[in-house]
Each structure stands twice: as C-alpha cells, then as structure tokens.
Amino acid sequence: MQYRQADRIDGLADILVASLEALAKAGHTDAACRLAGRACAQLRDVDARRWQKFNALLHRLSKQVRWDEP
C-alpha cells in the first residue's frame, strides 16, 4: 500500500497532537500549550487544516493552565 505524502504528514500531525495531549495529561499542560502554540505559528500561513488541529488543542488545553503559578 502506498501512502501519499499528505497522508503521512496528516499522520505525523495526529501523532504530535496525541503526544501533546499525553504531555498535558502527565501534568505538563503549560509545556503542551507552548508547543501547540509553536506548531500553530509554523502552520498558520501554510496549512489551515493542520493549523486548526493544533489551534483547537491549544484552546482546549489552555483552559487547564494556571497562568498565575511560576
């Protein structure tokens, strides 16, 4: 079975989103949010569909962050 390059990139994006969710679940939500934000910045102008995956994750996780803690 051959995979198109776009399918492989979609798969990698899904793996990265799952990894960031796991990072947040392990108690590192702040780090997961920062990395999701960096992914959003990289994808913003080049891939709206994949950008949306990371943007949705960022907004979902940011509700769990205590920004007032050091």
N, C-alpha and C positions, 0 to 999 in steps of 0.2 A: 504494500500500500504506500503510495506516495503522498506526502503532505506538501501543501503549498506553503510558501514562506509566511504568508499572512496567518495561516493556521498555527504555525509554530510560534509566531510572535503572540498570537492570542493565548496560546497555551502558556507561554512564559509570563504574560501579564496575569493570568489566572493563578499561576504558582506564586508570583510575587504578592498578589493580593492576599492569598491564603497565608503566606508567610507573615505578612504584616498583621493579619488577624491573630495568628498564633502568638506573635510577639506581644501584642496588646493583651491577650488572654493570660500571658505569663507575667503580667504586671508592668509591662514596659509600654504603656499606651502613648506616653509622650514621645518616645523614640519612634513608634509606629506612625504617629501623626506627622512627625518631621520628615520621615522617609516618604510617606504618601504625598506630602506636600512637594517634595523634591521631584517625585515621579510626575505629579501634575505639572510642575514647571517645565519639565522636559517634553511633555506631550502636548501641552496647551495649544501650540500653533501648528502642530504637525499631524495629530491624530485625535480627533474629537471623540471618537467612540472609546478608545482605550483611555483617554484622559478622563472620561466620565466614570469609568470603573474606579480609578484612584480618587477622584473627587468625591464620589459617593462614600467611599471608605473613609476618607479624611473627615467628612462631615459627620458620619456615623460615630467614628471614634472620638472626635474632638469633644463630644458631649460628655465623655467619660473622664476627660483630663482635668485635674485640679491645677489650674494655672497659677494659683497663689502659693503653691509649695515650691521650695527650692529644688 
